[in-house]
Amino acid sequence: MDRLEGILDSIYESALETGDWSATIMRIADFCGVENASLVAIDPRIDLALVTSPRADPDIIRQYNDTWWQHDPTAAATADASPGTVTDLATTGRELFFSSDFYGEYWSRSGLGAERIASNLYVDDGAFSSVVLQAGVRNDEIADETRARFDLLLPHLIRALRANRRLHALEMEATAVRLGGHGGFIAVDGACRIHGMDAVAERLVGQRRGVGVRRGQVVFDDVAVHRTVVHRVHRCMAGQLAGGGVAPLRFGCPKADRALSVEVLPLRGGQHPPMPGLADGSGTLVLLVFRDPDAEARRKVEALRQAFGLTNAEAQLAIEVAKGDGREAAAARCGITVNTARSHLSRIFEKTGVSRQAELVNLIASASDRF
């Protein structure tokens, strides 16, 4: 009983505190009496597979994450199974499994047996995470005692992952509040693999504006931009990049109003990834925050027009003046002369009810909270 309680403590600590599943998975394998145990997380929507399997050949796991997960008949047969439903090789079909390229070209050289039992821990619109117990080559069978012990652990694994995902959802909701609904964000690990994405980021990434998703990773078309983002991710993970410490990085097509910006920020509670399977068990995530500067500028212009009856040119100048670096700099950014800016400002003062430039700056700043 003491041994069981220790494993349960380890499961909840992995889900709620450190995010490091490796030691816990090995304890599960030993408790259940099998050669190997794995945590698998797959999301076909973003071409992502993450496997934590500390006793398996790392090269075999890398190949699975890169390619073979798409050909795994056991995953295909059980992807929609309800959490808590225990499946085995018979569920897939032994003949189908042994005749597959997955077995012949890949799994037969994995160093593990074919027999397995597994259960999904969550299923979410095509994405799923599962725990898998795998037999060894010399003793390629799953004993009744293994099944009984697996049944003891399974409800706790499901509950722990549910809590883990809820923590992650709350963090994402808090991030959305901090961004004021005007940015999209993706939670990534050190390899820029995706561990969470909001609808805004999904839309922006899907527009093919210099960034995309390949094999579950965020990839920028511009190699220099990609390297810079990865460097900032690593600095952020090391605690060397605080929020607001580096200006957002613009990329895409600025001349065609197709540019985006990306900022790398720490993720509070980032040690709680929504899917197990982080490489080396580091368990650290950071945020890539995407914004559409041109769309935000257009939105602010329209909001000022609606609030104060400004023309488009007046609203654009008011926003530039609010940056506080002087009338000449604001006029230059708007592409107008200083005299034209002076005329615009006179009408802006009249429409907004202010009489000085400093008052206009304060008015725009306070109104920005409503934009």
N, C-alpha and C positions, 0 to 999 in steps of 0.2 A: 504493500500500500504506500509506503514512504517513497518508493521508486516511482510509482504512478503520480503521486502528488508533485514530485520534483519535476517530472516531465510536463505536467500541466502548468506549473509555474513558469517553466521555460517557454511554453507555447504563448502564454499571455504576455510575458516580458518581450518576446520577439515581436509580437504584433503591436504592442502598446508603448514600448520603451525604446529598444535599440534598433529594431528593424533587421537585425542580423539573425537569419534563420539557420545558418550552416550548422552550428553546434546542436541546435534543437532538432534538426532533421536527422543528424547522426544518432541522437538519443532515441528518436522515434524508431529508426531502423533497428537498433539494438533491442529496444523494448519489445518490438513485434517479431524479432527473430528472423529478419531478412537481410540479404546482402546489401541492399541499397534502398534509400528512400529519396524522393524528389518532390520539390514543389514546382509546379508548372503554371505559368500564366501566359495565355495566348489571346491576342486581340487582332483578328484578321482585318478589322477596319483600318488599322494603321500598320499592317504588315509586321506585327510585333510578337516575338516569342521570347520569354525569359524563363530560364530553368535554373533552379538552385539544386545542385546534386553533388555535394562535396566529396563523395567517394567514387564518383564516376570519372572517367578519363576526361580532363578538361577539353581536349580537342574534339571528343565526341559530342560534348555539350555545345561547344561553339558551332559545330556543323549542324546540330539540331536547331539552334537559335537562328542560324543564317539561312538554312534551306530546308532541312528534312521535316520540320514541323508541318510544312504544307503537304507532305506525303504520308503522314503518320495515320494509318488506318485506325489505331486505337483512339486517337484524338477525334477523328472524324465521326467515329461511331458513338462517342460519349459526350460530345461537346454540349449537347442540349439536356443531358441528364440532370435531374434536380439535385441540388446539394444534399448529401446524405445517402444518395443511392449508390451502393457499392457495385462496381462493375469489374469484370475480369476478362481474360482473353477470350472466353466463350462468348462474351457480349459482342466483341468485335467479329468473332468467327476465326477459329484456328486456321482453317484452310486459307481463308482470305489473307490472314496475317503472314503465314509462312510462304505464300506464293507472291507476296508483294515485293516490289523493288525496295521498299523501306526495310524489310527484313534482309533480303538477299544482298543488297549493296551497302547497307548501313548498320542495322541493328545486330546482325550476325557477327560483326567485329567489334561490338561495344564492350565485350568482356562481361556482360550480364546475361542472365537467362531470359527466356521469352515470357514465362509466367509472371503475372502481375495482378494486383488488385488496386483499385483507385476509387476516388470519389471527388466530384466537383465540390469546391468550397463556396463558390458563387458563380452565377451565370448572369451576364448582363448584355443583352442585345447583341449576341454573337461572340462577345468576349467571355472568357471563363478562366478560373484558376482551379487547379486540382492538386491533390496529394496522391502520390503513387508509391506503392511498395513493390519492389522488384526482386525476384529470386536470383540466385547465382547460377552460373553455368554448371557447376558440379551437382548442385541440388536444386534442379529447376522445377520447383513446386511450391505452392502456397499451402502451409499447414492450417488445420482448423484452429489451432491456438493463435496463429497469426491473425486470422480473421476475427477471432474473439477480441484480441487486444486492440486491433484496429477499430473495432466497433466502440471500444471504451474511449478512444482518443478523438474519434471523428466529430462528435457534437461540440467538443471544445475547440477544435480547429476551425469549424464553421463559425462558431460564436466569436472567436478571436479575430478572424478575418473580417467578419461583419463590423466589429468595433473599429478595426483598422481602417476600413473603407469609410466609415462614418466620420472618423477623425479627419481623414483626408478631405471629405466633402465639406466639412465645416471650415477647414482651412481655405479651401477654394472659395467658399461663400464669403469668407472674411476678405479674401483678396479682391473679389469682385466689388465689395463695398469700398475698399481702399482705392480702387481704380475708378470708382464712380460710374462704372458701367461703360467707360469710354476706351477700354483696352481689352485685348484678348491675351490669355496667358496659357503657357504650357509648362508643366512641371517635368523637369528632365534630370537624369543622373549625369555622371561625369562623362559618359559616352554620348550625351545628347539623346539618349533613348527616352521615349515619351512615357510618363507615368500618370498623366492626367492632362486634359485639355478642355477649355470651355468652348461654347458655341461660337463666340466671336473669333477666337484664334482658328478654329476649324474652318470658318468661312474665309478668313484672310489667307490661310495656307492653301486652301483649295482654289484660290484665284490665280495661282501660278504667277506670283509677283516677286520672284526672286528667292522663294523659300518653298520647300516641299517636305514630304515624308517618304523616306526610303528605308525599308527593313526596320520600321519602328523608330527610326532616328530622324531628328530634325536636320535637314541638309540645306545649306544656302548655295545658290547657283554660283555666286562669286566666291572663288576659293579664298581670297584674302578676307572677305567678310566672315566666312565660315571659320577660318583659323582664329580670327579675333574673338568671335563668340565663344568658341571652345576654350580659348585662353581665359576669357572672363568667367566662364563657368567654373573652371578649375580654381581660379583666384577666389571666387565667391564661396566655393566649397571649403576652401582653406581659411575662410574668415578674413581674407585680405581685401574684400570688395564689399563695402557697406552700401546700403541703399542710397542712391543719389550720388555716389562717389565718382561715377563716370558718366559722361553724357551719353544718351541713347545713340545707337549706331544706325544711320540711315542706309537703306539699300533699295534696289529696284530701279525704277525709271522716273526720276524726279521731273524730267521735262514733260512727261506725259501724265502728270498727276497720278502716277502709279507707284510712288515710293512708299515704303513702310519704314518704321523704325523698330528696333529691338533693344530692350534693356534687360540686363541680367541682375536679378535681385535675390536676396536670401529668402527662403521659404520658411516662415515660422512653423515649427513642428515638422520640418522637412525630413526628420528621421522616421516618419511614419508613411512609407510608400504605400500606394493603394493596391499594388500587386507585389507579392514576394518575387524575388529573383534578381535582386541587384548584384552585379558582379562584385566579388570579393567581400560581400556582406557589409559594405560601407554604410549603406542605408541612408545616404545623404542626397537630398534633392534640392534643386534651385528652380527659380522661375525665369522663363523667358517671357517678357511682357512685350507684346506687339501692339503698335499703334499705327493708325493711318493719319499722319499729320495733316495731309491735305483735306481729308474728310472732316477732321476735327476743326480745322480752320473754317471750312465752309459752314459747319454747324454753328460755330460761334458767331460768324457774320450774320447768319439767318436769325439767330436768337436775338442779337442786338437790333436788327431791323424790326423784328416783331415787338420787342420791348419798348423801343424809343422812337420808332418811325424813321430810322436812319435809312439813307440810301446804301446801296452796296459799297460804294466807294467810301462813304463816311464811316460805315461799320468797320471796314478793313483798316482805315486809318486809326480809328479809336482803339482797335486791338493792338496795333503796332505802337501807338503812343503809350498804351498801358504797360509796355515792356520797360518803360522808364529810362531809356537812353537818349531822349531828346527828340525834338521835332524834326531836325534834319535827318537823323538816322531813320526815323519812322517814314518820312517822305521818300527817302531813297529806297526803302524796302517795298513801298507801294508803287514806285516808279513814277512819282509825280514831283513837281517843283515845290520848293518851300513856300512860295506864294500860294500855290493851289492848296497846299496843306493848311496854310493859315485860313483860307476861305472855308475849307471843310470844317476846321476846328470851330470856327465861329458858329456855323450851323449846328455842329454837334453840341456845343455848349448850350445853345438855345433850346434844342430838342430834349436834352437830358437834364436841364435845370441846374447845371454847374457853371461856375464862372472862372475856374482856374484848372490848369492842366493836372495839378496834384489831386484835385477833387475828382477829375475824370478817371485818373488811375485807380483811386479808391473805389469809385463807383463800378468800374469794370471788374475789379478784383472781387468785390462783394457779389456782383451779379454772376460771376463765373461759377459760384456754387450752385446756381440754378441751371447752368448750361448742360 
